[in-house]
Amino acid sequence: METRRWTKLSDVLYEVVGPGARVPARVVADEVLLEQIRTDRGVEQLLNVATLPGVVRYVVGMPDMHEGHGFPVGGVAATRASDGVISPGGIGFDINCGVRLLSTELYAAEEQERIAPFVHELSRSVPTGYGRGGRVVLTDEEMDAVLAHGVPWVIRTLGAGEPEDVGFIEAGGALPGADPSRVSARAKERGRDQLGTLGGGNHFLEVQRVETVYDEAVATRFGLYQGQLTVLLHTGSRGLGHQVCSDHVACMDAALPRFGISLPDRQLACAPIGSPEGADYLAAMACAANFAWANRQMLTQRVREVALRTLGPGANVRVVYDVAHNIAKLEEYPEGPLWVHRKGATRAFGPRSAELPEAYRGVGQPVFIPGSMGTASYVLVGTDEAGEVSFASCCHGAGRAMSRGAARRKVPGAVVRAELEALGIVVSCPSNAELAEEAPLAYKDVERVVDVVCRAGISRRVAKLVPLGVLKG
């Protein structure tokens, strides 16, 4: 149990300072969530992040924060572009793991008899599980094109989607500065057949219904309405992103003595932004981010194909938005240009942001907070105030309350499956062990998490989505 002295700044904001810290650590939480957060090494890791060279203002823990590698999951930190560092641990192994919400023009209640066939057909079209490949196998030239150009290339060349999809994806689905020559042959080989695959762990594809609309005007701008059938995707860059992170952590770790950087945790391995190691990582990270967006784009195409077969042409599947939650972005703040590290955290830009797609200008960015299987997920909208509170960041989910191993010991996967089916949720997951790892009891209360981010002024509620069917690895 973490026992440091905390300062309560508000009902949902706490601050703590650690030895050697250049800035304080802040955690967005109420008393209940803070106690849960303090049960693992997440706070210690956040304080370690506060020692990084060039870090500014404060480091921030989201209400779903929990222990990770180097940075905690749910950690946000900004470093100066002029003299700061980039740390792969602040992005994570699954670079640009993210969430994409798809809407249809159907009412879930009218499609009740077709939900189970829809989920089962999705399970046949979407490969799931660790290491699973898909139907697309990229040549060397195609791999480099995906890494360099992301979603626009897969739409144009592979026919995966519509040109208008690009306007509803963070960064247009392609980060600038991507250089495939900075991605190892091993990373490319691991990703060669993984476009259009879901993966394992907490990745999912969930068929949902819009149960509640809290803000009619914003929901209308997002194209959402009560009773609507929607699909939520959660996956990332698969084995390619993991290998990119591993490669560059090892490279930076070896170079730390040359940089004169001493760290409290070697998992925080970093490099100055302007160093060759820093530049190489940023170019490779952009490639992995582009691969992840392309992966979610291929999955979107699979959803469209299956919807056409099982729900009919009236489904009209469209992209509401796609947000990354394991990424670093160069953004402007009062301190100047900053590299904002978001690990298990998403952007939450407000209505004045110039980076919003045209359709959402003056409204704010869609923010998605998925729950666990069997609980609700939420659509929120970012606020201008979030720039001050959290570097325009929000949490990416409910957050684990217990480890995967603890969850497996707590409840058998077969019991989880039966409980979900008793709720009328169609479950497609070949592994009871993975179902147990992702059981609702393994996660924090998503209702409380959402309440906290709204009270903190980071985001506002727009709609509540409830699960009808879930596809997991």
Secondary structure as a PSIPRED ss2 file (coil, helix, strand):
# PSIPRED VFORMAT (PSIPRED V4.0)

   1 M C   1.000  0.000  0.000
   2 E C   1.000  0.000  0.000
   3 T C   1.000  0.000  0.000
   4 R C   1.000  0.000  0.000
   5 R C   1.000  0.000  0.000
   6 W C   1.000  0.000  0.000
   7 T E   0.000  0.000  1.000
   8 K E   0.000  0.000  1.000
   9 L E   0.000  0.000  1.000
  10 S E   0.000  0.000  1.000
  11 D C   1.000  0.000  0.000
  12 V C   1.000  0.000  0.000
  13 L E   0.000  0.000  1.000
  14 Y E   0.000  0.000  1.000
  15 E E   0.000  0.000  1.000
  16 V E   0.000  0.000  1.000
  17 V C   1.000  0.000  0.000
  18 G C   1.000  0.000  0.000
  19 P C   1.000  0.000  0.000
  20 G C   1.000  0.000  0.000
  21 A C   1.000  0.000  0.000
  22 R C   1.000  0.000  0.000
  23 V C   1.000  0.000  0.000
  24 P C   1.000  0.000  0.000
  25 A E   0.000  0.000  1.000
  26 R E   0.000  0.000  1.000
  27 V E   0.000  0.000  1.000
  28 V E   0.000  0.000  1.000
  29 A C   1.000  0.000  0.000
  30 D C   1.000  0.000  0.000
  31 E H   0.000  1.000  0.000
  32 V H   0.000  1.000  0.000
  33 L H   0.000  1.000  0.000
  34 L H   0.000  1.000  0.000
  35 E H   0.000  1.000  0.000
  36 Q H   0.000  1.000  0.000
  37 I H   0.000  1.000  0.000
  38 R C   1.000  0.000  0.000
  39 T C   1.000  0.000  0.000
  40 D C   1.000  0.000  0.000
  41 R C   1.000  0.000  0.000
  42 G H   0.000  1.000  0.000
  43 V H   0.000  1.000  0.000
  44 E H   0.000  1.000  0.000
  45 Q H   0.000  1.000  0.000
  46 L H   0.000  1.000  0.000
  47 L H   0.000  1.000  0.000
  48 N H   0.000  1.000  0.000
  49 V H   0.000  1.000  0.000
  50 A C   1.000  0.000  0.000
  51 T C   1.000  0.000  0.000
  52 L C   1.000  0.000  0.000
  53 P C   1.000  0.000  0.000
  54 G C   1.000  0.000  0.000
  55 V E   0.000  0.000  1.000
  56 V C   1.000  0.000  0.000
  57 R C   1.000  0.000  0.000
  58 Y C   1.000  0.000  0.000
  59 V E   0.000  0.000  1.000
  60 V E   0.000  0.000  1.000
  61 G E   0.000  0.000  1.000
  62 M E   0.000  0.000  1.000
  63 P E   0.000  0.000  1.000
  64 D E   0.000  0.000  1.000
  65 M E   0.000  0.000  1.000
  66 H E   0.000  0.000  1.000
  67 E C   1.000  0.000  0.000
  68 G C   1.000  0.000  0.000
  69 H C   1.000  0.000  0.000
  70 G C   1.000  0.000  0.000
  71 F C   1.000  0.000  0.000
  72 P C   1.000  0.000  0.000
  73 V E   0.000  0.000  1.000
  74 G E   0.000  0.000  1.000
  75 G E   0.000  0.000  1.000
  76 V E   0.000  0.000  1.000
  77 A E   0.000  0.000  1.000
  78 A E   0.000  0.000  1.000
  79 T E   0.000  0.000  1.000
  80 R E   0.000  0.000  1.000
  81 A C   1.000  0.000  0.000
  82 S C   1.000  0.000  0.000
  83 D C   1.000  0.000  0.000
  84 G C   1.000  0.000  0.000
  85 V E   0.000  0.000  1.000
  86 I E   0.000  0.000  1.000
  87 S C   1.000  0.000  0.000
  88 P H   0.000  1.000  0.000
  89 G H   0.000  1.000  0.000
  90 G H   0.000  1.000  0.000
  91 I C   1.000  0.000  0.000
  92 G C   1.000  0.000  0.000
  93 F C   1.000  0.000  0.000
  94 D C   1.000  0.000  0.000
  95 I C   1.000  0.000  0.000
  96 N C   1.000  0.000  0.000
  97 C C   1.000  0.000  0.000
  98 G E   0.000  0.000  1.000
  99 V E   0.000  0.000  1.000
 100 R E   0.000  0.000  1.000
 101 L E   0.000  0.000  1.000
 102 L E   0.000  0.000  1.000
 103 S E   0.000  0.000  1.000
 104 T E   0.000  0.000  1.000
 105 E E   0.000  0.000  1.000
 106 L E   0.000  0.000  1.000
 107 Y E   0.000  0.000  1.000
 108 A H   0.000  1.000  0.000
 109 A H   0.000  1.000  0.000
 110 E H   0.000  1.000  0.000
 111 E H   0.000  1.000  0.000
 112 Q H   0.000  1.000  0.000
 113 E H   0.000  1.000  0.000
 114 R H   0.000  1.000  0.000
 115 I H   0.000  1.000  0.000
 116 A H   0.000  1.000  0.000
 117 P H   0.000  1.000  0.000
 118 F H   0.000  1.000  0.000
 119 V H   0.000  1.000  0.000
 120 H H   0.000  1.000  0.000
 121 E H   0.000  1.000  0.000
 122 L H   0.000  1.000  0.000
 123 S H   0.000  1.000  0.000
 124 R H   0.000  1.000  0.000
 125 S H   0.000  1.000  0.000
 126 V C   1.000  0.000  0.000
 127 P C   1.000  0.000  0.000
 128 T E   0.000  0.000  1.000
 129 G C   1.000  0.000  0.000
 130 Y C   1.000  0.000  0.000
 131 G C   1.000  0.000  0.000
 132 R C   1.000  0.000  0.000
 133 G C   1.000  0.000  0.000
 134 G C   1.000  0.000  0.000
 135 R C   1.000  0.000  0.000
 136 V C   1.000  0.000  0.000
 137 V C   1.000  0.000  0.000
 138 L C   1.000  0.000  0.000
 139 T C   1.000  0.000  0.000
 140 D H   0.000  1.000  0.000
 141 E H   0.000  1.000  0.000
 142 E H   0.000  1.000  0.000
 143 M H   0.000  1.000  0.000
 144 D H   0.000  1.000  0.000
 145 A H   0.000  1.000  0.000
 146 V H   0.000  1.000  0.000
 147 L H   0.000  1.000  0.000
 148 A H   0.000  1.000  0.000
 149 H H   0.000  1.000  0.000
 150 G C   1.000  0.000  0.000
 151 V H   0.000  1.000  0.000
 152 P H   0.000  1.000  0.000
 153 W H   0.000  1.000  0.000
 154 V H   0.000  1.000  0.000
 155 I H   0.000  1.000  0.000
 156 R H   0.000  1.000  0.000
 157 T H   0.000  1.000  0.000
 158 L H   0.000  1.000  0.000
 159 G C   1.000  0.000  0.000
 160 A C   1.000  0.000  0.000
 161 G C   1.000  0.000  0.000
 162 E C   1.000  0.000  0.000
 163 P H   0.000  1.000  0.000
 164 E H   0.000  1.000  0.000
 165 D H   0.000  1.000  0.000
 166 V H   0.000  1.000  0.000
 167 G H   0.000  1.000  0.000
 168 F H   0.000  1.000  0.000
 169 I E   0.000  0.000  1.000
 170 E H   0.000  1.000  0.000
 171 A H   0.000  1.000  0.000
 172 G H   0.000  1.000  0.000
 173 G H   0.000  1.000  0.000
 174 A C   1.000  0.000  0.000
 175 L C   1.000  0.000  0.000
 176 P C   1.000  0.000  0.000
 177 G C   1.000  0.000  0.000
 178 A C   1.000  0.000  0.000
 179 D C   1.000  0.000  0.000
 180 P H   0.000  1.000  0.000
 181 S H   0.000  1.000  0.000
 182 R H   0.000  1.000  0.000
 183 V C   1.000  0.000  0.000
 184 S C   1.000  0.000  0.000
 185 A H   0.000  1.000  0.000
 186 R H   0.000  1.000  0.000
 187 A H   0.000  1.000  0.000
 188 K H   0.000  1.000  0.000
 189 E H   0.000  1.000  0.000
 190 R H   0.000  1.000  0.000
 191 G H   0.000  1.000  0.000
 192 R C   1.000  0.000  0.000
 193 D C   1.000  0.000  0.000
 194 Q C   1.000  0.000  0.000
 195 L C   1.000  0.000  0.000
 196 G C   1.000  0.000  0.000
 197 T C   1.000  0.000  0.000
 198 L C   1.000  0.000  0.000
 199 G E   0.000  0.000  1.000
 200 G C   1.000  0.000  0.000
 201 G C   1.000  0.000  0.000
 202 N C   1.000  0.000  0.000
 203 H C   1.000  0.000  0.000
 204 F E   0.000  0.000  1.000
 205 L E   0.000  0.000  1.000
 206 E E   0.000  0.000  1.000
 207 V E   0.000  0.000  1.000
 208 Q E   0.000  0.000  1.000
 209 R E   0.000  0.000  1.000
 210 V E   0.000  0.000  1.000
 211 E E   0.000  0.000  1.000
 212 T E   0.000  0.000  1.000
 213 V E   0.000  0.000  1.000
 214 Y C   1.000  0.000  0.000
 215 D C   1.000  0.000  0.000
 216 E H   0.000  1.000  0.000
 217 A H   0.000  1.000  0.000
 218 V H   0.000  1.000  0.000
 219 A H   0.000  1.000  0.000
 220 T H   0.000  1.000  0.000
 221 R H   0.000  1.000  0.000
 222 F H   0.000  1.000  0.000
 223 G C   1.000  0.000  0.000
 224 L C   1.000  0.000  0.000
 225 Y C   1.000  0.000  0.000
 226 Q C   1.000  0.000  0.000
 227 G C   1.000  0.000  0.000
 228 Q E   0.000  0.000  1.000
 229 L E   0.000  0.000  1.000
 230 T E   0.000  0.000  1.000
 231 V E   0.000  0.000  1.000
 232 L E   0.000  0.000  1.000
 233 L E   0.000  0.000  1.000
 234 H E   0.000  0.000  1.000
 235 T E   0.000  0.000  1.000
 236 G C   1.000  0.000  0.000
 237 S C   1.000  0.000  0.000
 238 R H   0.000  1.000  0.000
 239 G H   0.000  1.000  0.000
 240 L H   0.000  1.000  0.000
 241 G H   0.000  1.000  0.000
 242 H H   0.000  1.000  0.000
 243 Q H   0.000  1.000  0.000
 244 V H   0.000  1.000  0.000
 245 C H   0.000  1.000  0.000
 246 S H   0.000  1.000  0.000
 247 D H   0.000  1.000  0.000
 248 H H   0.000  1.000  0.000
 249 V H   0.000  1.000  0.000
 250 A H   0.000  1.000  0.000
 251 C H   0.000  1.000  0.000
 252 M H   0.000  1.000  0.000
 253 D H   0.000  1.000  0.000
 254 A H   0.000  1.000  0.000
 255 A H   0.000  1.000  0.000
 256 L H   0.000  1.000  0.000
 257 P H   0.000  1.000  0.000
 258 R H   0.000  1.000  0.000
 259 F H   0.000  1.000  0.000
 260 G C   1.000  0.000  0.000
 261 I C   1.000  0.000  0.000
 262 S C   1.000  0.000  0.000
 263 L C   1.000  0.000  0.000
 264 P C   1.000  0.000  0.000
 265 D C   1.000  0.000  0.000
 266 R H   0.000  1.000  0.000
 267 Q H   0.000  1.000  0.000
 268 L H   0.000  1.000  0.000
 269 A C   1.000  0.000  0.000
 270 C C   1.000  0.000  0.000
 271 A E   0.000  0.000  1.000
 272 P E   0.000  0.000  1.000
 273 I C   1.000  0.000  0.000
 274 G C   1.000  0.000  0.000
 275 S C   1.000  0.000  0.000
 276 P H   0.000  1.000  0.000
 277 E H   0.000  1.000  0.000
 278 G H   0.000  1.000  0.000
 279 A H   0.000  1.000  0.000
 280 D H   0.000  1.000  0.000
 281 Y H   0.000  1.000  0.000
 282 L H   0.000  1.000  0.000
 283 A H   0.000  1.000  0.000
 284 A H   0.000  1.000  0.000
 285 M H   0.000  1.000  0.000
 286 A H   0.000  1.000  0.000
 287 C H   0.000  1.000  0.000
 288 A H   0.000  1.000  0.000
 289 A H   0.000  1.000  0.000
 290 N H   0.000  1.000  0.000
 291 F H   0.000  1.000  0.000
 292 A H   0.000  1.000  0.000
 293 W H   0.000  1.000  0.000
 294 A H   0.000  1.000  0.000
 295 N H   0.000  1.000  0.000
 296 R H   0.000  1.000  0.000
 297 Q H   0.000  1.000  0.000
 298 M H   0.000  1.000  0.000
 299 L H   0.000  1.000  0.000
 300 T H   0.000  1.000  0.000
 301 Q H   0.000  1.000  0.000
 302 R H   0.000  1.000  0.000
 303 V H   0.000  1.000  0.000
 304 R H   0.000  1.000  0.000
 305 E H   0.000  1.000  0.000
 306 V H   0.000  1.000  0.000
 307 A H   0.000  1.000  0.000
 308 L H   0.000  1.000  0.000
 309 R H   0.000  1.000  0.000
 310 T H   0.000  1.000  0.000
 311 L C   1.000  0.000  0.000
 312 G C   1.000  0.000  0.000
 313 P H   0.000  1.000  0.000
 314 G H   0.000  1.000  0.000
 315 A H   0.000  1.000  0.000
 316 N C   1.000  0.000  0.000
 317 V C   1.000  0.000  0.000
 318 R E   0.000  0.000  1.000
 319 V E   0.000  0.000  1.000
 320 V E   0.000  0.000  1.000
 321 Y E   0.000  0.000  1.000
 322 D E   0.000  0.000  1.000
 323 V E   0.000  0.000  1.000
 324 A E   0.000  0.000  1.000
 325 H C   1.000  0.000  0.000
 326 N E   0.000  0.000  1.000
 327 I E   0.000  0.000  1.000
 328 A E   0.000  0.000  1.000
 329 K E   0.000  0.000  1.000
 330 L E   0.000  0.000  1.000
 331 E E   0.000  0.000  1.000
 332 E E   0.000  0.000  1.000
 333 Y E   0.000  0.000  1.000
 334 P C   1.000  0.000  0.000
 335 E C   1.000  0.000  0.000
 336 G E   0.000  0.000  1.000
 337 P E   0.000  0.000  1.000
 338 L E   0.000  0.000  1.000
 339 W E   0.000  0.000  1.000
 340 V E   0.000  0.000  1.000
 341 H E   0.000  0.000  1.000
 342 R E   0.000  0.000  1.000
 343 K E   0.000  0.000  1.000
 344 G C   1.000  0.000  0.000
 345 A E   0.000  0.000  1.000
 346 T E   0.000  0.000  1.000
 347 R E   0.000  0.000  1.000
 348 A C   1.000  0.000  0.000
 349 F C   1.000  0.000  0.000
 350 G C   1.000  0.000  0.000
 351 P C   1.000  0.000  0.000
 352 R C   1.000  0.000  0.000
 353 S C   1.000  0.000  0.000
 354 A C   1.000  0.000  0.000
 355 E C   1.000  0.000  0.000
 356 L C   1.000  0.000  0.000
 357 P C   1.000  0.000  0.000
 358 E H   0.000  1.000  0.000
 359 A H   0.000  1.000  0.000
 360 Y H   0.000  1.000  0.000
 361 R C   1.000  0.000  0.000
 362 G C   1.000  0.000  0.000
 363 V C   1.000  0.000  0.000
 364 G C   1.000  0.000  0.000
 365 Q C   1.000  0.000  0.000
 366 P E   0.000  0.000  1.000
 367 V E   0.000  0.000  1.000
 368 F E   0.000  0.000  1.000
 369 I E   0.000  0.000  1.000
 370 P C   1.000  0.000  0.000
 371 G C   1.000  0.000  0.000
 372 S C   1.000  0.000  0.000
 373 M C   1.000  0.000  0.000
 374 G C   1.000  0.000  0.000
 375 T C   1.000  0.000  0.000
 376 A C   1.000  0.000  0.000
 377 S E   0.000  0.000  1.000
 378 Y E   0.000  0.000  1.000
 379 V E   0.000  0.000  1.000
 380 L E   0.000  0.000  1.000
 381 V E   0.000  0.000  1.000
 382 G E   0.000  0.000  1.000
 383 T C   1.000  0.000  0.000
 384 D C   1.000  0.000  0.000
 385 E C   1.000  0.000  0.000
 386 A H   0.000  1.000  0.000
 387 G H   0.000  1.000  0.000
 388 E H   0.000  1.000  0.000
 389 V H   0.000  1.000  0.000
 390 S H   0.000  1.000  0.000
 391 F C   1.000  0.000  0.000
 392 A C   1.000  0.000  0.000
 393 S E   0.000  0.000  1.000
 394 C E   0.000  0.000  1.000
 395 C E   0.000  0.000  1.000
 396 H C   1.000  0.000  0.000
 397 G C   1.000  0.000  0.000
 398 A C   1.000  0.000  0.000
 399 G C   1.000  0.000  0.000
 400 R E   0.000  0.000  1.000
 401 A C   1.000  0.000  0.000
 402 M C   1.000  0.000  0.000
 403 S C   1.000  0.000  0.000
 404 R H   0.000  1.000  0.000
 405 G H   0.000  1.000  0.000
 406 A H   0.000  1.000  0.000
 407 A H   0.000  1.000  0.000
 408 R H   0.000  1.000  0.000
 409 R H   0.000  1.000  0.000
 410 K H   0.000  1.000  0.000
 411 V C   1.000  0.000  0.000
 412 P C   1.000  0.000  0.000
 413 G H   0.000  1.000  0.000
 414 A H   0.000  1.000  0.000
 415 V H   0.000  1.000  0.000
 416 V H   0.000  1.000  0.000
 417 R H   0.000  1.000  0.000
 418 A H   0.000  1.000  0.000
 419 E H   0.000  1.000  0.000
 420 L H   0.000  1.000  0.000
 421 E H   0.000  1.000  0.000
 422 A H   0.000  1.000  0.000
 423 L C   1.000  0.000  0.000
 424 G C   1.000  0.000  0.000
 425 I C   1.000  0.000  0.000
 426 V E   0.000  0.000  1.000
 427 V E   0.000  0.000  1.000
 428 S E   0.000  0.000  1.000
 429 C C   1.000  0.000  0.000
 430 P C   1.000  0.000  0.000
 431 S C   1.000  0.000  0.000
 432 N H   0.000  1.000  0.000
 433 A H   0.000  1.000  0.000
 434 E H   0.000  1.000  0.000
 435 L H   0.000  1.000  0.000
 436 A H   0.000  1.000  0.000
 437 E H   0.000  1.000  0.000
 438 E C   1.000  0.000  0.000
 439 A C   1.000  0.000  0.000
 440 P H   0.000  1.000  0.000
 441 L H   0.000  1.000  0.000
 442 A H   0.000  1.000  0.000
 443 Y E   0.000  0.000  1.000
 444 K C   1.000  0.000  0.000
 445 D C   1.000  0.000  0.000
 446 V H   0.000  1.000  0.000
 447 E H   0.000  1.000  0.000
 448 R H   0.000  1.000  0.000
 449 V H   0.000  1.000  0.000
 450 V H   0.000  1.000  0.000
 451 D H   0.000  1.000  0.000
 452 V H   0.000  1.000  0.000
 453 V H   0.000  1.000  0.000
 454 C H   0.000  1.000  0.000
 455 R H   0.000  1.000  0.000
 456 A C   1.000  0.000  0.000
 457 G C   1.000  0.000  0.000
 458 I C   1.000  0.000  0.000
 459 S E   0.000  0.000  1.000
 460 R E   0.000  0.000  1.000
 461 R E   0.000  0.000  1.000
 462 V E   0.000  0.000  1.000
 463 A E   0.000  0.000  1.000
 464 K E   0.000  0.000  1.000
 465 L E   0.000  0.000  1.000
 466 V E   0.000  0.000  1.000
 467 P E   0.000  0.000  1.000
 468 L E   0.000  0.000  1.000
 469 G E   0.000  0.000  1.000
 470 V E   0.000  0.000  1.000
 471 L E   0.000  0.000  1.000
 472 K E   0.000  0.000  1.000
 473 G C   1.000  0.000  0.000
